[in-house]
Amino acid sequence: MTEPRHTLIVPIMQARLPVELQLEFPPAPDAEPVRDPFAADLYASYAFELPERYEYVGRRHCAELGIEPGALRAQATGNLRTLRPDLSMNWYPDAKAVSVGLGNDLEAGLLLDDTLMEKLAQDVEGDLVVAVPSREVFMATGSAHPDGLDKLRWAVDQVWPGGRHLLTRDLLVRREASWEVFAAA
């Protein structure tokens, strides 16, 4: 028996494309991927995780599945943790920072998991600060941990400019359950 299609929807974080890089022939409006603004130049898209590829979810898919586009975030976040239950957290011995892994290229999608973000925020001092330089990298620390912030910046420098699925060089900070670009004082 195959899985119901809505259980295959996962979040995929993406960076906004500059106007000059956007498609000359965009898809039809109902086939265009659903995108939710996130923070800075990031947005969340949603896709069906298929064996060999991702198929982006458009409004047409939402209509077929009976899912409102606004409900995709909750569906995708729940699916991500169900499909990838082996979440790993590796704390760095030289800095109060943690690398979080899922064993695939969707780690940045963990930004949408409020329960996990609240847990991480309890483990650090100050506000939760994260680095997601690419879809595959998710690191966190607290704003009161200078060594952790240095470790996050180091991780960003390791990924840019030659990494795959690049997202942002900016660190993000979570304040009152919302995200913004972190500006060190």
Backbone as JSON Lines, residues from 0, in Angstrom:
{"i":0,"aa":"M","n":[0.85,-1.19,0.0],"ca":[0.0,0.0,0.0],"c":[0.89,1.24,0.0]}
{"i":1,"aa":"T","n":[0.56,2.18,-0.83],"ca":[1.36,3.41,-0.9],"c":[0.88,4.41,0.15]}
{"i":2,"aa":"E","n":[1.8,5.26,0.56],"ca":[1.49,6.3,1.54],"c":[0.52,7.31,0.93]}
{"i":3,"aa":"P","n":[-0.41,7.82,1.74],"ca":[-1.24,8.93,1.22],"c":[-0.32,10.08,0.83]}
{"i":4,"aa":"R","n":[-0.62,10.71,-0.26],"ca":[0.3,11.7,-0.83],"c":[0.6,12.85,0.13]}
{"i":5,"aa":"H","n":[-0.37,13.29,0.93],"ca":[-0.12,14.42,1.83],"c":[0.92,14.09,2.9]}
{"i":6,"aa":"T","n":[1.16,12.81,3.18],"ca":[2.17,12.44,4.18],"c":[3.59,12.53,3.63]}
{"i":7,"aa":"L","n":[3.72,12.79,2.34],"ca":[5.04,12.92,1.71],"c":[5.49,14.37,1.58]}
{"i":8,"aa":"I","n":[4.66,15.32,2.01],"ca":[5.0,16.74,1.88],"c":[6.02,17.12,2.95]}
{"i":9,"aa":"V","n":[7.13,17.72,2.52],"ca":[8.18,18.18,3.43],"c":[8.5,19.65,3.14]}
{"i":10,"aa":"P","n":[9.05,20.36,4.14],"ca":[9.42,21.75,3.9],"c":[10.8,21.84,3.24]}
{"i":11,"aa":"I","n":[10.92,22.75,2.31],"ca":[12.22,23.02,1.67],"c":[12.46,24.52,1.75]}
{"i":12,"aa":"M","n":[13.47,24.9,2.52],"ca":[13.83,26.31,2.62],"c":[14.56,26.72,1.35]}
{"i":13,"aa":"Q","n":[14.26,27.94,0.89],"ca":[14.89,28.44,-0.32],"c":[15.19,29.92,-0.16]}
{"i":14,"aa":"A","n":[16.14,30.38,-0.96],"ca":[16.49,31.8,-0.99],"c":[15.74,32.43,-2.16]}
{"i":15,"aa":"R","n":[15.38,33.69,-1.97],"ca":[14.74,34.41,-3.08],"c":[15.75,34.57,-4.21]}
{"i":16,"aa":"L","n":[15.26,34.39,-5.41],"ca":[16.12,34.56,-6.58],"c":[16.11,36.01,-7.03]}
{"i":17,"aa":"P","n":[17.29,36.51,-7.41],"ca":[17.3,37.86,-7.98],"c":[16.45,37.87,-9.25]}
{"i":18,"aa":"V","n":[15.89,39.01,-9.57],"ca":[15.01,39.14,-10.74],"c":[15.69,38.62,-12.0]}
{"i":19,"aa":"E","n":[16.98,38.91,-12.16],"ca":[17.66,38.51,-13.4],"c":[17.83,37.0,-13.53]}
{"i":20,"aa":"L","n":[17.63,36.25,-12.42],"ca":[17.78,34.8,-12.48],"c":[16.45,34.07,-12.53]}
{"i":21,"aa":"Q","n":[15.35,34.8,-12.46],"ca":[14.05,34.14,-12.46],"c":[13.73,33.6,-13.85]}
{"i":22,"aa":"L","n":[12.84,32.63,-13.88],"ca":[12.5,31.95,-15.12],"c":[11.88,32.89,-16.15]}
{"i":23,"aa":"E","n":[12.3,32.73,-17.41],"ca":[11.73,33.53,-18.49],"c":[10.29,33.1,-18.76]}
{"i":24,"aa":"F","n":[10.01,31.8,-18.6],"ca":[8.67,31.27,-18.81],"c":[8.19,30.61,-17.52]}
{"i":25,"aa":"P","n":[7.62,31.39,-16.61],"ca":[7.2,30.83,-15.32],"c":[6.05,29.84,-15.5]}
{"i":26,"aa":"P","n":[5.88,28.93,-14.52],"ca":[4.8,27.95,-14.62],"c":[3.43,28.64,-14.48]}
{"i":27,"aa":"A","n":[2.4,27.91,-14.86],"ca":[1.03,28.43,-14.71],"c":[0.78,28.73,-13.23]}
{"i":28,"aa":"P","n":[-0.07,29.71,-12.92],"ca":[-0.29,30.09,-11.52],"c":[-0.67,28.94,-10.59]}
{"i":29,"aa":"D","n":[-1.49,27.99,-11.07],"ca":[-1.88,26.89,-10.18],"c":[-0.78,25.84,-10.03]}
{"i":30,"aa":"A","n":[0.25,25.87,-10.88],"ca":[1.36,24.93,-10.79],"c":[2.58,25.55,-10.11]}
{"i":31,"aa":"E","n":[2.59,26.86,-9.95],"ca":[3.72,27.52,-9.28],"c":[3.8,27.05,-7.84]}
{"i":32,"aa":"P","n":[5.0,26.73,-7.35],"ca":[5.14,26.25,-5.97],"c":[4.6,27.25,-4.96]}
{"i":33,"aa":"V","n":[3.94,26.73,-3.93],"ca":[3.48,27.56,-2.82],"c":[4.72,28.0,-2.06]}
{"i":34,"aa":"R","n":[4.82,29.3,-1.79],"ca":[5.97,29.84,-1.05],"c":[5.46,30.72,0.07]}
{"i":35,"aa":"D","n":[6.02,30.5,1.25],"ca":[5.68,31.33,2.4],"c":[6.9,32.14,2.79]}
{"i":36,"aa":"P","n":[6.79,33.46,2.87],"ca":[7.92,34.27,3.34],"c":[8.33,33.79,4.73]}
{"i":37,"aa":"F","n":[9.63,33.77,4.98],"ca":[10.11,33.31,6.28],"c":[10.81,34.46,7.01]}
{"i":38,"aa":"A","n":[12.06,34.69,6.71],"ca":[12.83,35.77,7.31],"c":[13.93,36.14,6.34]}
{"i":39,"aa":"A","n":[14.34,37.4,6.41],"ca":[15.39,37.9,5.52],"c":[15.01,37.57,4.08]}
{"i":40,"aa":"D","n":[15.9,36.93,3.34],"ca":[15.62,36.58,1.95],"c":[15.26,35.1,1.81]}
{"i":41,"aa":"L","n":[14.72,34.52,2.87],"ca":[14.34,33.11,2.83],"c":[12.83,32.95,2.76]}
{"i":42,"aa":"Y","n":[12.44,31.87,2.15],"ca":[11.03,31.48,2.18],"c":[10.95,29.97,2.26]}
{"i":43,"aa":"A","n":[9.81,29.49,2.68],"ca":[9.57,28.05,2.77],"c":[8.73,27.63,1.57]}
{"i":44,"aa":"S","n":[9.19,26.59,0.92],"ca":[8.42,25.92,-0.12],"c":[8.09,24.54,0.41]}
{"i":45,"aa":"Y","n":[7.23,23.86,-0.29],"ca":[6.82,22.54,0.15],"c":[6.89,21.61,-1.05]}
{"i":46,"aa":"A","n":[7.28,20.35,-0.79],"ca":[7.44,19.4,-1.89],"c":[7.07,18.01,-1.43]}
{"i":47,"aa":"F","n":[6.65,17.2,-2.39],"ca":[6.47,15.78,-2.14],"c":[7.86,15.16,-2.2]}
{"i":48,"aa":"E","n":[8.23,14.43,-1.15],"ca":[9.53,13.75,-1.15],"c":[9.33,12.39,-1.82]}
{"i":49,"aa":"L","n":[9.8,12.29,-3.05],"ca":[9.68,11.07,-3.83],"c":[11.02,10.34,-3.8]}
{"i":50,"aa":"P","n":[11.07,9.07,-4.19],"ca":[12.32,8.31,-4.07],"c":[13.55,8.96,-4.71]}
{"i":51,"aa":"E","n":[13.4,9.59,-5.84],"ca":[14.58,10.12,-6.53],"c":[14.56,11.64,-6.7]}
{"i":52,"aa":"R","n":[13.52,12.31,-6.2],"ca":[13.42,13.75,-6.45],"c":[12.37,14.38,-5.54]}
{"i":53,"aa":"Y","n":[12.31,15.69,-5.59],"ca":[11.26,16.45,-4.92],"c":[10.34,17.02,-6.0]}
{"i":54,"aa":"E","n":[9.04,16.96,-5.75],"ca":[8.06,17.58,-6.64],"c":[7.37,18.68,-5.84]}
{"i":55,"aa":"Y","n":[7.58,19.93,-6.26],"ca":[7.05,21.06,-5.5],"c":[5.53,21.07,-5.5]}
{"i":56,"aa":"V","n":[4.97,21.46,-4.37],"ca":[3.52,21.52,-4.18],"c":[3.01,22.87,-4.67]}
{"i":57,"aa":"G","n":[2.08,22.83,-5.59],"ca":[1.43,24.03,-6.1],"c":[-0.02,24.07,-5.61]}
{"i":58,"aa":"R","n":[-0.69,25.16,-5.92],"ca":[-2.1,25.29,-5.51],"c":[-2.96,24.17,-6.1]}
{"i":59,"aa":"R","n":[-2.6,23.71,-7.28],"ca":[-3.33,22.6,-7.92],"c":[-3.27,21.36,-7.03]}
{"i":60,"aa":"H","n":[-2.08,21.07,-6.47],"ca":[-1.94,19.92,-5.58],"c":[-2.77,20.11,-4.31]}
{"i":61,"aa":"C","n":[-2.76,21.32,-3.78],"ca":[-3.54,21.6,-2.57],"c":[-5.02,21.32,-2.82]}
{"i":62,"aa":"A","n":[-5.51,21.79,-3.98],"ca":[-6.92,21.56,-4.32],"c":[-7.2,20.06,-4.44]}
{"i":63,"aa":"E","n":[-6.3,19.33,-5.1],"ca":[-6.49,17.88,-5.27],"c":[-6.5,17.14,-3.94]}
{"i":64,"aa":"L","n":[-5.68,17.61,-2.97],"ca":[-5.56,16.93,-1.68],"c":[-6.52,17.47,-0.63]}
{"i":65,"aa":"G","n":[-7.21,18.57,-0.95],"ca":[-8.11,19.17,0.02],"c":[-7.38,19.84,1.17]}
{"i":66,"aa":"I","n":[-6.2,20.37,0.89],"ca":[-5.38,21.06,1.9],"c":[-5.29,22.54,1.52]}
{"i":67,"aa":"E","n":[-5.58,23.4,2.47],"ca":[-5.42,24.84,2.24],"c":[-3.92,25.15,2.17]}
{"i":68,"aa":"P","n":[-3.48,26.02,1.26],"ca":[-2.06,26.37,1.21],"c":[-1.5,26.84,2.56]}
{"i":69,"aa":"G","n":[-2.32,27.52,3.35],"ca":[-1.88,27.98,4.66],"c":[-1.63,26.86,5.66]}
{"i":70,"aa":"A","n":[-2.12,25.65,5.37],"ca":[-1.92,24.51,6.27],"c":[-0.7,23.68,5.89]}
{"i":71,"aa":"L","n":[-0.03,24.04,4.79],"ca":[1.11,23.25,4.34],"c":[2.26,23.25,5.34]}
{"i":72,"aa":"R","n":[2.5,24.38,5.99],"ca":[3.62,24.47,6.93],"c":[3.48,23.43,8.04]}
{"i":73,"aa":"A","n":[2.32,23.38,8.66],"ca":[2.1,22.41,9.74],"c":[2.19,20.98,9.22]}
{"i":74,"aa":"Q","n":[1.6,20.72,8.07],"ca":[1.63,19.37,7.49],"c":[3.07,18.96,7.19]}
{"i":75,"aa":"A","n":[3.82,19.84,6.53],"ca":[5.19,19.53,6.11],"c":[6.12,19.36,7.31]}
{"i":76,"aa":"T","n":[5.96,20.21,8.32],"ca":[6.82,20.12,9.5],"c":[6.56,18.81,10.25]}
{"i":77,"aa":"G","n":[5.3,18.45,10.42],"ca":[4.98,17.18,11.06],"c":[5.5,16.0,10.27]}
{"i":78,"aa":"N","n":[5.36,16.06,8.96],"ca":[5.87,14.98,8.11],"c":[7.38,14.86,8.19]}
{"i":79,"aa":"L","n":[8.07,15.98,8.25],"ca":[9.54,15.95,8.28],"c":[10.02,15.17,9.49]}
{"i":80,"aa":"R","n":[9.43,15.43,10.64],"ca":[9.85,14.72,11.86],"c":[9.4,13.26,11.83]}
{"i":81,"aa":"T","n":[8.28,12.96,11.15],"ca":[7.82,11.58,11.05],"c":[8.7,10.8,10.07]}
{"i":82,"aa":"L","n":[9.01,11.41,8.93],"ca":[9.82,10.75,7.91],"c":[11.29,10.66,8.31]}
{"i":83,"aa":"R","n":[11.74,11.57,9.16],"ca":[13.13,11.62,9.6],"c":[13.2,11.61,11.13]}
{"i":84,"aa":"P","n":[12.83,10.47,11.75],"ca":[12.79,10.44,13.21],"c":[14.17,10.43,13.87]}
{"i":85,"aa":"D","n":[15.21,10.14,13.13],"ca":[16.55,10.03,13.69],"c":[17.28,11.36,13.71]}
{"i":86,"aa":"L","n":[16.7,12.31,14.38],"ca":[17.31,13.63,14.54],"c":[18.56,13.48,15.38]}
{"i":87,"aa":"S","n":[19.67,14.06,14.91],"ca":[20.91,14.0,15.68],"c":[21.33,15.4,16.08]}
{"i":88,"aa":"M","n":[21.85,15.51,17.29],"ca":[22.38,16.78,17.79],"c":[23.81,16.54,18.23]}
{"i":89,"aa":"N","n":[24.73,17.28,17.61],"ca":[26.14,17.15,17.94],"c":[26.64,18.47,18.51]}
{"i":90,"aa":"W","n":[26.85,18.49,19.82],"ca":[27.36,19.69,20.49],"c":[28.86,19.76,20.3]}
{"i":91,"aa":"Y","n":[29.36,20.93,19.96],"ca":[30.79,21.14,19.78],"c":[31.45,21.26,21.15]}
{"i":92,"aa":"P","n":[32.56,20.55,21.38],"ca":[33.21,20.6,22.69],"c":[33.91,21.94,22.95]}
{"i":93,"aa":"D","n":[34.26,22.65,21.89],"ca":[35.01,23.9,22.05],"c":[34.12,25.14,22.03]}
{"i":94,"aa":"A","n":[32.81,24.97,21.86],"ca":[31.9,26.12,21.79],"c":[30.5,25.67,22.17]}
{"i":95,"aa":"K","n":[29.73,26.57,22.73],"ca":[28.34,26.24,23.06],"c":[27.52,26.4,21.78]}
{"i":96,"aa":"A","n":[27.65,25.4,20.9],"ca":[26.94,25.39,19.62],"c":[26.62,23.95,19.28]}
{"i":97,"aa":"V","n":[25.54,23.77,18.53],"ca":[25.11,22.44,18.17],"c":[24.82,22.37,16.67]}
{"i":98,"aa":"S","n":[25.17,21.25,16.08],"ca":[24.83,20.95,14.7],"c":[23.69,19.94,14.75]}
{"i":99,"aa":"V","n":[22.62,20.22,14.02],"ca":[21.45,19.35,14.04],"c":[21.33,18.7,12.67]}
{"i":100,"aa":"G","n":[21.17,17.39,12.66],"ca":[21.12,16.67,11.4],"c":[19.92,15.75,11.28]}
{"i":101,"aa":"L","n":[19.5,15.55,10.05],"ca":[18.42,14.62,9.72],"c":[18.9,13.51,8.79]}
{"i":102,"aa":"G","n":[20.11,13.65,8.28],"ca":[20.63,12.66,7.36],"c":[20.15,12.84,5.94]}
{"i":103,"aa":"N","n":[19.75,14.07,5.58],"ca":[19.35,14.36,4.2],"c":[19.66,15.82,3.91]}
{"i":104,"aa":"D","n":[19.02,16.39,2.95],"ca":[19.3,17.79,2.61],"c":[18.17,18.73,3.01]}
{"i":105,"aa":"L","n":[17.44,18.38,4.08],"ca":[16.3,19.2,4.5],"c":[16.48,19.81,5.89]}
{"i":106,"aa":"E","n":[17.7,19.8,6.42],"ca":[17.94,20.3,7.77],"c":[17.43,21.71,7.99]}
{"i":107,"aa":"A","n":[17.58,22.59,7.02],"ca":[17.11,23.97,7.19],"c":[15.61,24.04,7.42]}
{"i":108,"aa":"G","n":[14.86,23.05,6.96],"ca":[13.43,23.01,7.18],"c":[13.06,22.88,8.65]}
{"i":109,"aa":"L","n":[14.03,22.48,9.48],"ca":[13.78,22.4,10.92],"c":[13.47,23.77,11.51]}
{"i":110,"aa":"L","n":[13.82,24.84,10.83],"ca":[13.47,26.18,11.28],"c":[11.97,26.33,11.51]}
{"i":111,"aa":"L","n":[11.18,25.56,10.8],"ca":[9.73,25.65,10.89],"c":[9.16,24.86,12.06]}
{"i":112,"aa":"D","n":[9.99,24.05,12.72],"ca":[9.54,23.19,13.82],"c":[9.62,23.98,15.13]}
{"i":113,"aa":"D","n":[8.52,24.62,15.5],"ca":[8.5,25.46,16.69],"c":[8.83,24.69,17.97]}
{"i":114,"aa":"T","n":[8.4,23.45,18.07],"ca":[8.68,22.65,19.26],"c":[10.18,22.43,19.41]}
{"i":115,"aa":"L","n":[10.84,22.07,18.32],"ca":[12.29,21.87,18.37],"c":[13.01,23.19,18.66]}
{"i":116,"aa":"M","n":[12.55,24.29,18.06],"ca":[13.21,25.57,18.3],"c":[13.06,26.0,19.76]}
{"i":117,"aa":"E","n":[11.91,25.73,20.36],"ca":[11.73,26.05,21.78],"c":[12.66,25.21,22.65]}
{"i":118,"aa":"K","n":[12.83,23.94,22.29],"ca":[13.75,23.06,23.03],"c":[15.17,23.58,22.92]}
{"i":119,"aa":"L","n":[15.61,23.91,21.71],"ca":[16.97,24.43,21.54],"c":[17.16,25.74,22.29]}
{"i":120,"aa":"A","n":[16.16,26.59,22.29],"ca":[16.25,27.88,23.0],"c":[16.46,27.67,24.49]}
{"i":121,"aa":"Q","n":[15.91,26.59,25.04],"ca":[16.09,26.3,26.46],"c":[17.51,25.84,26.78]}
{"i":122,"aa":"D","n":[18.22,25.35,25.77],"ca":[19.56,24.8,25.97],"c":[20.67,25.83,25.81]}
{"i":123,"aa":"V","n":[20.33,27.07,25.48],"ca":[21.35,28.1,25.26],"c":[21.0,29.34,26.08]}
{"i":124,"aa":"E","n":[22.0,30.2,26.25],"ca":[21.78,31.46,26.96],"c":[21.53,32.56,25.94]}
{"i":125,"aa":"G","n":[20.59,33.44,26.27],"ca":[20.22,34.51,25.35],"c":[19.2,33.99,24.35]}
{"i":126,"aa":"D","n":[19.06,34.72,23.25],"ca":[18.13,34.32,22.2],"c":[18.75,33.22,21.34]}
{"i":127,"aa":"L","n":[17.92,32.36,20.77],"ca":[18.39,31.31,19.88],"c":[18.86,31.94,18.57]}
{"i":128,"aa":"V","n":[20.09,31.61,18.17],"ca":[20.67,32.09,16.92],"c":[21.03,30.87,16.09]}
{"i":129,"aa":"V","n":[20.69,30.91,14.79],"ca":[20.97,29.77,13.92],"c":[21.71,30.21,12.66]}
{"i":130,"aa":"A","n":[22.41,29.24,12.1],"ca":[23.03,29.39,10.78],"c":[22.42,28.32,9.89]}
{"i":131,"aa":"V","n":[21.9,28.74,8.74],"ca":[21.4,27.81,7.72],"c":[21.96,28.28,6.38]}
{"i":132,"aa":"P","n":[23.28,28.13,6.2],"ca":[23.88,28.62,4.96],"c":[23.45,27.84,3.73]}
{"i":133,"aa":"S","n":[22.97,26.61,3.96],"ca":[22.45,25.78,2.86],"c":[21.34,24.91,3.43]}
{"i":134,"aa":"R","n":[20.63,24.24,2.53],"ca":[19.55,23.34,2.98],"c":[20.07,22.23,3.88]}
{"i":135,"aa":"E","n":[21.34,21.85,3.71],"ca":[21.91,20.71,4.41],"c":[22.51,21.04,5.76]}
{"i":136,"aa":"V","n":[22.6,22.32,6.11],"ca":[23.31,22.72,7.33],"c":[22.37,23.48,8.26]}
{"i":137,"aa":"F","n":[22.33,23.03,9.51],"ca":[21.56,23.71,10.56],"c":[22.41,23.69,11.82]}
{"i":138,"aa":"M","n":[22.82,24.87,12.26],"ca":[23.6,24.99,13.49],"c":[22.94,26.05,14.36]}
{"i":139,"aa":"A","n":[23.07,25.87,15.68],"ca":[22.43,26.8,16.61],"c":[23.33,27.09,17.79]}
{"i":140,"aa":"T","n":[23.1,28.25,18.39],"ca":[23.77,28.68,19.62],"c":[22.89,29.73,20.27]}
{"i":141,"aa":"G","n":[23.39,30.31,21.33],"ca":[22.67,31.4,21.98],"c":[23.38,32.72,21.73]}
{"i":142,"aa":"S","n":[22.62,33.8,21.76],"ca":[23.2,35.12,21.52],"c":[24.2,35.51,22.61]}
{"i":143,"aa":"A","n":[24.17,34.84,23.76],"ca":[25.11,35.13,24.86],"c":[26.35,34.24,24.82]}
{"i":144,"aa":"H","n":[26.54,33.51,23.72],"ca":[27.7,32.61,23.58],"c":[28.6,33.09,22.45]}
{"i":145,"aa":"P","n":[29.58,33.97,22.73],"ca":[30.46,34.46,21.66],"c":[31.19,33.34,20.92]}
{"i":146,"aa":"D","n":[31.62,32.29,21.66],"ca":[32.3,31.18,21.0],"c":[31.35,30.42,20.08]}
{"i":147,"aa":"G","n":[30.09,30.3,20.47],"ca":[29.1,29.65,19.63],"c":[28.8,30.46,18.38]}
{"i":148,"aa":"L","n":[28.69,31.78,18.53],"ca":[28.48,32.65,17.37],"c":[29.65,32.55,16.39]}
{"i":149,"aa":"D","n":[30.87,32.49,16.93],"ca":[32.04,32.32,16.07],"c":[31.98,30.99,15.32]}
{"i":150,"aa":"K","n":[31.5,29.94,15.99],"ca":[31.39,28.62,15.35],"c":[30.35,28.66,14.22]}
{"i":151,"aa":"L","n":[29.25,29.37,14.42],"ca":[28.24,29.5,13.37],"c":[28.81,30.26,12.17]}
{"i":152,"aa":"R","n":[29.53,31.34,12.44],"ca":[30.14,32.11,11.33],"c":[31.17,31.26,10.59]}
{"i":153,"aa":"W","n":[31.92,30.46,11.32],"ca":[32.89,29.55,10.71],"c":[32.17,28.57,9.78]}
{"i":154,"aa":"A","n":[31.05,28.01,10.25],"ca":[30.29,27.06,9.44],"c":[29.8,27.71,8.15]}
{"i":155,"aa":"V","n":[29.31,28.94,8.25],"ca":[28.86,29.66,7.05],"c":[30.02,29.82,6.08]}
{"i":156,"aa":"D","n":[31.18,30.21,6.59],"ca":[32.35,30.4,5.72],"c":[32.79,29.09,5.06]}
{"i":157,"aa":"Q","n":[32.55,27.94,5.71],"ca":[32.91,26.66,5.12],"c":[32.0,26.3,3.95]}
{"i":158,"aa":"V","n":[30.77,26.77,3.98],"ca":[29.78,26.44,2.94],"c":[29.86,27.4,1.76]}
{"i":159,"aa":"W","n":[30.05,28.69,2.03],"ca":[30.05,29.71,0.97],"c":[31.44,29.89,0.42]}
{"i":160,"aa":"P","n":[31.57,30.17,-0.88],"ca":[30.51,30.31,-1.87],"c":[30.24,29.05,-2.66]}
{"i":161,"aa":"G","n":[30.95,27.96,-2.41],"ca":[30.86,26.8,-3.31],"c":[29.89,25.73,-2.94]}
{"i":162,"aa":"G","n":[29.06,25.92,-1.91],"ca":[28.15,24.87,-1.47],"c":[26.96,24.66,-2.38]}
{"i":163,"aa":"R","n":[26.24,23.58,-2.1],"ca":[25.01,23.27,-2.84],"c":[23.82,23.84,-2.09]}
{"i":164,"aa":"H","n":[22.77,24.14,-2.79],"ca":[21.5,24.59,-2.21],"c":[21.72,25.74,-1.22]}
{"i":165,"aa":"L","n":[22.49,26.72,-1.64],"ca":[22.81,27.85,-0.76],"c":[21.56,28.63,-0.37]}
{"i":166,"aa":"L","n":[21.54,29.09,0.89],"ca":[20.41,29.86,1.39],"c":[20.82,31.28,1.8]}
{"i":167,"aa":"T","n":[21.61,31.39,2.87],"ca":[21.95,32.73,3.35],"c":[23.25,32.7,4.15]}
{"i":168,"aa":"R","n":[23.99,33.79,4.06],"ca":[25.18,33.97,4.89],"c":[24.81,34.58,6.24]}
{"i":169,"aa":"D","n":[23.6,35.13,6.33],"ca":[23.15,35.78,7.56],"c":[22.86,34.75,8.64]}
{"i":170,"aa":"L","n":[23.15,35.12,9.89],"ca":[22.67,34.35,11.02],"c":[21.27,34.86,11.34]}
{"i":171,"aa":"L","n":[20.41,33.98,11.81],"ca":[19.03,34.35,12.15],"c":[18.84,34.2,13.65]}
{"i":172,"aa":"V","n":[18.04,35.08,14.23],"ca":[17.75,35.04,15.65],"c":[16.24,34.9,15.84]}
{"i":173,"aa":"R","n":[15.88,34.09,16.84],"ca":[14.46,33.86,17.15],"c":[14.1,34.67,18.39]}
{"i":174,"aa":"R","n":[13.18,35.58,18.2],"ca":[12.7,36.41,19.31],"c":[11.18,36.39,19.28]}
{"i":175,"aa":"E","n":[10.6,36.03,20.42],"ca":[9.14,35.98,20.54],"c":[8.51,35.16,19.42]}
{"i":176,"aa":"A","n":[9.07,33.99,19.16],"ca":[8.55,33.03,18.19],"c":[8.58,33.51,16.74]}
{"i":177,"aa":"S","n":[9.41,34.52,16.45],"ca":[9.58,34.92,15.05],"c":[11.07,35.1,14.77]}
{"i":178,"aa":"W","n":[11.41,35.06,13.51],"ca":[12.81,35.09,13.09],"c":[13.16,36.4,12.42]}
{"i":179,"aa":"E","n":[14.41,36.84,12.61],"ca":[14.94,38.03,11.93],"c":[16.44,37.85,11.78]}
{"i":180,"aa":"V","n":[17.04,38.71,10.98],"ca":[18.5,38.66,10.81],"c":[19.14,39.09,12.11]}
{"i":181,"aa":"F","n":[20.15,38.33,12.53],"ca":[20.87,38.6,13.76],"c":[21.93,39.67,13.5]}
{"i":182,"aa":"A","n":[21.88,40.73,14.27],"ca":[22.88,41.79,14.18],"c":[23.6,41.82,15.52]}
{"i":183,"aa":"A","n":[24.85,41.4,15.53],"ca":[25.62,41.38,16.78],"c":[25.77,42.8,17.32]}
{"i":184,"aa":"A","n":[25.65,42.92,18.62],"ca":[25.75,44.25,19.26],"c":[27.17,44.73,19.29]}
